[in-house]
Amino acid sequence: MTKKHIAIFIFLLIVAAAFWLPGLHRYLKFEELIQNREMLISYVEKHYIPSVFLFCLVYVSTAFFVPGTLVLTIGAGFLFGFVPGTLYSIMGSSLGAFLAFLTSRYLIGSWIQNKFIHQLSGFNQEIARHGINYLLAFRIFPFLPFFVVNYIAGIAHISTWTFIWTTFLGMLPGTIVCTFAGRQLGVITSPDEIFSTEVIMSLVLLALLILLPPAAYHIKRLRDVP
């Protein structure tokens, strides 16, 4: 194990400890957020800067292995307001995704690519042609969990800059919807009330629209086969 691998492992331990030891994981449930909203509001009012730091740190952890991005983003709108909540959510999600991407690339990505170079040739060619479309679509609508996309992108031949801007841009629509709805946490009783059929269909259609180029490419290839 190289020094780079050891440093990444230590970083993951720090993130996990910062998340689990204070018991922050207990609040990543919608019911807990509602039940403790007065306490959380009070804490944010008294300790605004530490609250923002803790929020972003917890959001970073969701990019590695912790579920709860939906609750976090709703909570951001409730605790910090629409514009700051959107900003903090995007900051936390983008930073976390970037760190998870680098962890995947330098911890296992190169090894997997070298070990399975022939088996991954088709995958790598597909990513080279349409990687941007897939990343944007999976960010706009979570066909795959947030952290899974981070790890797969780290293994794939995706440039760091491409990963960063597609993550930021792709997650922005859903983040705006959740933080805006978070302002109504006092009257919302379930996350289902946020994502109406119209909202879900809009995100799905946008994601499918972005997937049209690779779909058209493969349909054309099938038609060209004698």
PyMOL commands that set and color helices and strands:
alter all, ss='L'
color gray80, all
select helices_A, chain A and resi 3-20+24-27+30-35+37-46+48-62+69-80+82-115+121-140+146-155+160-182+191-193+197-210+212-224
alter helices_A, ss='H'
color red, helices_A
deselect
rebuild
show_as cartoon
